[in-house]
Amino acid sequence: MKVVLENLTKIFPSRDKKSGQEVIAVNDFTFEIPDGQLVGLLGPSGCGKSTTLYMISGLQKPSSGKIYFGEDDVTELSTENRGIGLVFQNYALYPHMTVKQNIMFPLQNLKGKDKLTKDEMLERTENAARLVQIDELLERKPSELSGGQQQRVAIARALVKMPRVLLLDEPLSNLDARLRLQTREEIRRIQKETGITTIFVTHDQEEAMSISDIIVVMKLGVVQQIGEPQSVYDDPKNLFVAKFLGTPPINVLEGKVENGKVYIGDDDVLDVAGVEDQDVYIGIRPEGLEPSDDGRLNCTINNIEVMGRDASVVASNSASLNPVVRAIINSDVRIDTTKQTIKFNVKPHKFFLFNKETEERVYFEVN
Amino acid sequence: MVESRHQWKAWLYLSPAIILLLIFTVWPIFNTLRMAFLDGYGNMAAIGGRTFEFGIDNFVKVIDYKDFLLCLKNTAILCVATVPISTILALLIAVALNSIKPLQKTLQTIFFLPYVTNSIAIGMVFAAMFNIVGLRDGGTNAQTWGIINNAIEFFGGEPINWINAGSTYTANIFVMIVYIVWNALPFKILILLGGLQSINKQYYDAAKVDGTRKFRVLTRITVPLLSPMLAYVIITGFIGGFKEYSSIIGIFGDKMSAPGGESLNTMVGFVYDALARDRQGRACAAALILFVIILIVTLINNKFIKKHVHY
C-alpha cells in the first residue's frame, strides 16, 4: 500500500494566549511513499516527525493537506478505520493482560463480517507471535518481559490484524545499545517478510540510515531532503542535512571561494570551477581527509584515537566550527605525532560547499 | 541504627507521640477489651465500688438482645446496597468528568460539595425533599410537600409516604440508601478521578488504533487499570458503611425511625445506646463484634482484590 502525503500541514495553537504565537509543527509536507518500503522519518526533537506519524495514524488531524493510502483519501477517516498498526514509543502494552491477550485484543474488537472465531483468533495470534519470535512468552505479563521482548509484543499486536501500513514511533529509543542493533535488524526482517509499508520515526541518524529504504530528514517542520540513505549522505542538499547525517559528524569550516580556489584560512585546499567568488561553509566528511606530505590543508595535531580497524586523527584548525577537525584513516597509515602540524589532502566527492547566508549547497566542478 | 548510648535521645524525641498514642489509642483499645470481658460492667457501678466477674456474659447478652439483631440487619442492608451502587455511579461520573474538557473544574467542585457539607444538614434537606404525604391546612385533600413526591406526581405517579408516620420499612431504607449513596459519591469520585488522570493516555490511543468500542474500553482497560483505586474505595466504603449512624439521625432524628415505624438503628447506634444506659460492658462487647465483622469483610475483600487487582 503506497502512502501519499499532499501538502500536509499541522499547526498547533499557541499555549501562551498573550503572545498568540502558533506553532507550525509540520509545514507543507508532500511525499509519496512507495508500496512495501521501509521509510525513516529523521530529525532532531521538535522537527515534526512524530506529528507526521500521528497524522498518518489518524490520532492527530492535519490542519490542511491530504493523506492517501493507495487511492483512498483517508484524511477524514478515523484511526480505527484506516487499517494501520501503530507501535508506541513506550509500547503501551496493557499491563493487566498477558502477552497473548494483548496480541489478541485488536482481533476481539473486530465486528460484523470481519468477526473471527476463537480458533482463528488464536491461530493469528500465534502466527504473529512466531513472526516476532515471542511464541514462548504468550502467558507472561508485560512486566515480566525485558524491554526488547515488550517491543516485539507491541509489534506483534500492531501486525496481528494485518494492517495496510505499520507505523513505529521511536521504536528503539527505550532499548540498550546491543539490543538496539539486534532489534533494528529484526524490524528490517519483519518488514521484508510481511512486505507491509512501514514508516518509523527516529532521531538517531545511524538507526535510520542502517535499515531504511528511504529516509526523510526534517527540521522545524520542514522537510529538508528525501532519498536513499547513501545518496542523502553523499549528496546533502544543505548544511543541516550534512551535519545531521554521519558519525563522527562532518567537519565544518569557514572559508571562501576566490578565483577558482577554495580557501580555508590561508590554505587553498581545492581548485574548483563554476563557482562565483563568495564566503562559504565547507563540509568535509572525516573519511574525506587524507594525511599527505604534500597536503594543502594545515592543521595542528591534538592526538590519535585508535579504534582497531581504523584510526581517527584529532586535529584543530582555527577556521573550524566544530571543536576539532577529525579525519578517519586506515590504521595502517602511520602518523608522525612528533610534529606539531599535519597536512591533509581532501577528496573532492567528500567535500561540500554551502552558501554562508542560505546554508544551501553550492555545487562545483573539480578543476 | 542509632548507637546504643544515644538511644535514650531517640526515645525522648518519640515520647510526645508515644505518650499521646498510649493515652488515646492503646489504653482505650485495651480498656475496651477489658470491659467487654467483665460481666455486666458499668461505669457508675464501678465507681460505686462493685466488682465484676471475668466472663463472656456481655457478648451473650448482646447477641440475645432483639435490638442487636435488628441493628445488625439494618447495617448489613445499608452496606450491601450502598457500596456497589455508589462505587459504580462514582466510576461512571468520574469517567464522564474525565472525558469532558469545558467546565471540568466547575463540575468537579459541584460534585465535591457534599463532602464538605455537614451530614446532619444534608439529612435535614433530604428529609424535606422526601417529606410527607399529608393533610394541609386542616383541609381534606392529601397534599405532597416534598420535591420528590411533587416530581412523582408531575410524572403521573402515586405519591409515596417516604419517611413520615405510617411509612413502610422498605420506603425508609430506600431513602437511607439514596442518602448514603449520594453522600458517599464525592470522596469516591475524587479518588477515582485522580486514578483516571494518572492512567497513561497512550493506552487509550492504542485502544483507539485497535478500534475498541467505548464500553469495552471501560471494562477491559479503564476498570482494570483503575482497580487499585476501586479496591480502595470499596474497602473504605464497607468500613464506612458499617459505621453508618449520623445519616440516620439526620433524616429520622434521634429516635432513628419513622414515627411508629420499625427502628433503623445501626451497630454504632446500638453501642451509643448502651453507653447512654451505663452499660459500658455491653457497648464494648458490641464494638468488638462490629470490629470482628469489619475484619472479616475486609479479609474477604482482600482475597478478592489479590485475584482481580492489577498493581
Chai-1 contact restraints between the chains, C-beta under 6 A:
chainA,res_idxA,chainB,res_idxB,connection_type,confidence,min_distance_angstrom,max_distance_angstrom,comment,restraint_id
A,L59,B,D205,contact,1.0,0.0,6.0,A-B,restraint_1
A,T79,B,K208,contact,1.0,0.0,6.0,A-B,restraint_2
A,T79,B,V209,contact,1.0,0.0,6.0,A-B,restraint_3
A,E80,B,G211,contact,1.0,0.0,6.0,A-B,restraint_4
A,L86,B,V209,contact,1.0,0.0,6.0,A-B,restraint_5
A,F88,B,Q202,contact,1.0,0.0,6.0,A-B,restraint_6
A,A92,B,Q202,contact,1.0,0.0,6.0,A-B,restraint_7
A,A92,B,Y203,contact,1.0,0.0,6.0,A-B,restraint_8
A,A92,B,A206,contact,1.0,0.0,6.0,A-B,restraint_9
A,H96,B,P224,contact,1.0,0.0,6.0,A-B,restraint_10
A,H96,B,H310,contact,1.0,0.0,6.0,A-B,restraint_11
A,P106,B,D210,contact,1.0,0.0,6.0,A-B,restraint_12
A,N109,B,D210,contact,1.0,0.0,6.0,A-B,restraint_13
A,N109,B,G211,contact,1.0,0.0,6.0,A-B,restraint_14
A,N109,B,T212,contact,1.0,0.0,6.0,A-B,restraint_15
